[in-house]
């Protein structure tokens, strides 16, 4: 367990670490959670009791184990309604569109696909215009690859199935095995590049956005094939940098004291 940074409240930080421990495990007992976090058992019990008092965790009276409480869902829905992710992404999308002269988009997971949550169109006659709210299949281009490459394998198989995927163009990746190989490269490079996999005439470059260690979306720059490919190296660097900057902000690294 990392030590809290300068200016943070130690007890609050520990309480938040307790909540984050439920990301990959649905329930905990006091002793095992204390061992997982490297905390004293009595301290862990006090933290869980306090969180339970406010509805952030729920204590089962029979098993004496804890699960996430409804207050977590209430806050999550409030954050979604408030457009927290979109507000943080907007200036970065605007900068990408301005610097690169191509449209910049924020995408978020949506079942077995991804949804356009926010878009800043480039100026000029030759551009790609995204439709906010549009949902595309997970394997339909770089924006989806940058998200689903960071999903657990079991979740990818459950969402996409085992058979051939729908083909949209000659370059669409339809074989699940080939898609997993592509995902491995995306995880290594933290960037995905698509040449006409969904729309034959466009090229896109996307990078994942993370919060609390989980992928929450992707930033993508997309435009006519010849426009993007002639500045591909610069586009990769700018998109990856913007996504990393947004991820740091979502994790509190960009906030001033």
Secondary structure as a PSIPRED ss2 file (coil, helix, strand):
# PSIPRED VFORMAT (PSIPRED V4.0)

   1 X C   1.000  0.000  0.000
   2 X C   1.000  0.000  0.000
   3 X C   1.000  0.000  0.000
   4 X C   1.000  0.000  0.000
   5 X C   1.000  0.000  0.000
   6 X C   1.000  0.000  0.000
   7 X C   1.000  0.000  0.000
   8 X C   1.000  0.000  0.000
   9 X C   1.000  0.000  0.000
  10 X H   0.000  1.000  0.000
  11 X H   0.000  1.000  0.000
  12 X H   0.000  1.000  0.000
  13 X H   0.000  1.000  0.000
  14 X H   0.000  1.000  0.000
  15 X H   0.000  1.000  0.000
  16 X H   0.000  1.000  0.000
  17 X H   0.000  1.000  0.000
  18 X H   0.000  1.000  0.000
  19 X H   0.000  1.000  0.000
  20 X H   0.000  1.000  0.000
  21 X C   1.000  0.000  0.000
  22 X C   1.000  0.000  0.000
  23 X C   1.000  0.000  0.000
  24 X C   1.000  0.000  0.000
  25 X C   1.000  0.000  0.000
  26 X C   1.000  0.000  0.000
  27 X E   0.000  0.000  1.000
  28 X E   0.000  0.000  1.000
  29 X C   1.000  0.000  0.000
  30 X H   0.000  1.000  0.000
  31 X H   0.000  1.000  0.000
  32 X H   0.000  1.000  0.000
  33 X H   0.000  1.000  0.000
  34 X H   0.000  1.000  0.000
  35 X H   0.000  1.000  0.000
  36 X H   0.000  1.000  0.000
  37 X H   0.000  1.000  0.000
  38 X C   1.000  0.000  0.000
  39 X C   1.000  0.000  0.000
  40 X C   1.000  0.000  0.000
  41 X H   0.000  1.000  0.000
  42 X H   0.000  1.000  0.000
  43 X H   0.000  1.000  0.000
  44 X H   0.000  1.000  0.000
  45 X H   0.000  1.000  0.000
  46 X H   0.000  1.000  0.000
  47 X H   0.000  1.000  0.000
  48 X H   0.000  1.000  0.000
  49 X H   0.000  1.000  0.000
  50 X H   0.000  1.000  0.000
  51 X H   0.000  1.000  0.000
  52 X H   0.000  1.000  0.000
  53 X H   0.000  1.000  0.000
  54 X C   1.000  0.000  0.000
  55 X C   1.000  0.000  0.000
  56 X C   1.000  0.000  0.000
  57 X E   0.000  0.000  1.000
  58 X E   0.000  0.000  1.000
  59 X E   0.000  0.000  1.000
  60 X C   1.000  0.000  0.000
  61 X C   1.000  0.000  0.000
  62 X C   1.000  0.000  0.000
  63 X C   1.000  0.000  0.000
  64 X C   1.000  0.000  0.000
  65 X C   1.000  0.000  0.000
  66 X E   0.000  0.000  1.000
  67 X E   0.000  0.000  1.000
  68 X E   0.000  0.000  1.000
  69 X C   1.000  0.000  0.000
  70 X H   0.000  1.000  0.000
  71 X H   0.000  1.000  0.000
  72 X H   0.000  1.000  0.000
  73 X H   0.000  1.000  0.000
  74 X H   0.000  1.000  0.000
  75 X H   0.000  1.000  0.000
  76 X H   0.000  1.000  0.000
  77 X H   0.000  1.000  0.000
  78 X H   0.000  1.000  0.000
  79 X H   0.000  1.000  0.000
  80 X H   0.000  1.000  0.000
  81 X H   0.000  1.000  0.000
  82 X C   1.000  0.000  0.000
  83 X C   1.000  0.000  0.000
  84 X H   0.000  1.000  0.000
  85 X H   0.000  1.000  0.000
  86 X H   0.000  1.000  0.000
  87 X H   0.000  1.000  0.000
  88 X H   0.000  1.000  0.000
  89 X H   0.000  1.000  0.000
  90 X H   0.000  1.000  0.000
  91 X H   0.000  1.000  0.000
  92 X H   0.000  1.000  0.000
  93 X H   0.000  1.000  0.000
  94 X H   0.000  1.000  0.000
  95 X H   0.000  1.000  0.000
  96 X H   0.000  1.000  0.000
  97 X H   0.000  1.000  0.000
  98 X H   0.000  1.000  0.000
  99 X H   0.000  1.000  0.000
 100 X H   0.000  1.000  0.000
 101 X C   1.000  0.000  0.000
 102 X C   1.000  0.000  0.000
 103 X E   0.000  0.000  1.000
 104 X E   0.000  0.000  1.000
 105 X E   0.000  0.000  1.000
 106 X E   0.000  0.000  1.000
 107 X E   0.000  0.000  1.000
 108 X E   0.000  0.000  1.000
 109 X E   0.000  0.000  1.000
 110 X E   0.000  0.000  1.000
 111 X C   1.000  0.000  0.000
 112 X C   1.000  0.000  0.000
 113 X E   0.000  0.000  1.000
 114 X E   0.000  0.000  1.000
 115 X E   0.000  0.000  1.000
 116 X E   0.000  0.000  1.000
 117 X E   0.000  0.000  1.000
 118 X E   0.000  0.000  1.000
 119 X E   0.000  0.000  1.000
 120 X E   0.000  0.000  1.000
 121 X C   1.000  0.000  0.000
 122 X C   1.000  0.000  0.000
 123 X C   1.000  0.000  0.000
 124 X C   1.000  0.000  0.000
 125 X C   1.000  0.000  0.000
 126 X C   1.000  0.000  0.000
 127 X C   1.000  0.000  0.000
 128 X C   1.000  0.000  0.000
 129 X C   1.000  0.000  0.000
 130 X C   1.000  0.000  0.000
 131 X C   1.000  0.000  0.000
 132 X C   1.000  0.000  0.000
 133 X C   1.000  0.000  0.000
 134 X C   1.000  0.000  0.000
 135 X E   0.000  0.000  1.000
 136 X E   0.000  0.000  1.000
 137 X E   0.000  0.000  1.000
 138 X C   1.000  0.000  0.000
 139 X C   1.000  0.000  0.000
 140 X C   1.000  0.000  0.000
 141 X C   1.000  0.000  0.000
 142 X H   0.000  1.000  0.000
 143 X H   0.000  1.000  0.000
 144 X H   0.000  1.000  0.000
 145 X H   0.000  1.000  0.000
 146 X H   0.000  1.000  0.000
 147 X H   0.000  1.000  0.000
 148 X H   0.000  1.000  0.000
 149 X C   1.000  0.000  0.000
 150 X C   1.000  0.000  0.000
 151 X C   1.000  0.000  0.000
 152 X C   1.000  0.000  0.000
 153 X H   0.000  1.000  0.000
 154 X H   0.000  1.000  0.000
 155 X H   0.000  1.000  0.000
 156 X H   0.000  1.000  0.000
 157 X H   0.000  1.000  0.000
 158 X H   0.000  1.000  0.000
 159 X H   0.000  1.000  0.000
 160 X H   0.000  1.000  0.000
 161 X C   1.000  0.000  0.000
 162 X C   1.000  0.000  0.000
 163 X C   1.000  0.000  0.000
 164 X C   1.000  0.000  0.000
 165 X C   1.000  0.000  0.000
 166 X C   1.000  0.000  0.000
 167 X C   1.000  0.000  0.000
 168 X C   1.000  0.000  0.000
 169 X C   1.000  0.000  0.000
 170 X C   1.000  0.000  0.000
 171 X C   1.000  0.000  0.000
 172 X C   1.000  0.000  0.000
 173 X C   1.000  0.000  0.000
 174 X C   1.000  0.000  0.000
 175 X C   1.000  0.000  0.000
 176 X H   0.000  1.000  0.000
 177 X H   0.000  1.000  0.000
 178 X H   0.000  1.000  0.000
 179 X H   0.000  1.000  0.000
 180 X H   0.000  1.000  0.000
 181 X H   0.000  1.000  0.000
 182 X H   0.000  1.000  0.000
 183 X H   0.000  1.000  0.000
 184 X H   0.000  1.000  0.000
 185 X H   0.000  1.000  0.000
 186 X H   0.000  1.000  0.000
 187 X H   0.000  1.000  0.000
 188 X H   0.000  1.000  0.000
 189 X H   0.000  1.000  0.000
 190 X C   1.000  0.000  0.000
 191 X C   1.000  0.000  0.000
 192 X E   0.000  0.000  1.000
 193 X E   0.000  0.000  1.000
 194 X E   0.000  0.000  1.000
 195 X E   0.000  0.000  1.000
 196 X C   1.000  0.000  0.000
 197 X C   1.000  0.000  0.000
 198 X C   1.000  0.000  0.000
 199 X C   1.000  0.000  0.000
 200 X C   1.000  0.000  0.000
 201 X C   1.000  0.000  0.000
 202 X E   0.000  0.000  1.000
 203 X E   0.000  0.000  1.000
 204 X E   0.000  0.000  1.000
 205 X E   0.000  0.000  1.000
 206 X E   0.000  0.000  1.000
 207 X E   0.000  0.000  1.000
 208 X E   0.000  0.000  1.000
 209 X E   0.000  0.000  1.000
 210 X E   0.000  0.000  1.000
 211 X E   0.000  0.000  1.000
 212 X C   1.000  0.000  0.000
 213 X C   1.000  0.000  0.000
 214 X E   0.000  0.000  1.000
 215 X E   0.000  0.000  1.000
 216 X E   0.000  0.000  1.000
 217 X E   0.000  0.000  1.000
 218 X E   0.000  0.000  1.000
 219 X E   0.000  0.000  1.000
 220 X E   0.000  0.000  1.000
 221 X E   0.000  0.000  1.000
 222 X E   0.000  0.000  1.000
 223 X E   0.000  0.000  1.000
 224 X E   0.000  0.000  1.000
 225 X H   0.000  1.000  0.000
 226 X H   0.000  1.000  0.000
 227 X H   0.000  1.000  0.000
 228 X H   0.000  1.000  0.000
 229 X H   0.000  1.000  0.000
 230 X C   1.000  0.000  0.000
 231 X C   1.000  0.000  0.000
 232 X H   0.000  1.000  0.000
 233 X H   0.000  1.000  0.000
 234 X H   0.000  1.000  0.000
 235 X H   0.000  1.000  0.000
 236 X H   0.000  1.000  0.000
 237 X H   0.000  1.000  0.000
 238 X H   0.000  1.000  0.000
 239 X H   0.000  1.000  0.000
 240 X H   0.000  1.000  0.000
 241 X H   0.000  1.000  0.000
 242 X H   0.000  1.000  0.000
 243 X H   0.000  1.000  0.000
 244 X H   0.000  1.000  0.000
 245 X H   0.000  1.000  0.000
 246 X H   0.000  1.000  0.000
 247 X H   0.000  1.000  0.000
 248 X H   0.000  1.000  0.000
 249 X H   0.000  1.000  0.000
 250 X H   0.000  1.000  0.000
 251 X C   1.000  0.000  0.000
 252 X C   1.000  0.000  0.000
 253 X C   1.000  0.000  0.000
 254 X C   1.000  0.000  0.000
 255 X C   1.000  0.000  0.000
 256 X C   1.000  0.000  0.000
 257 X C   1.000  0.000  0.000
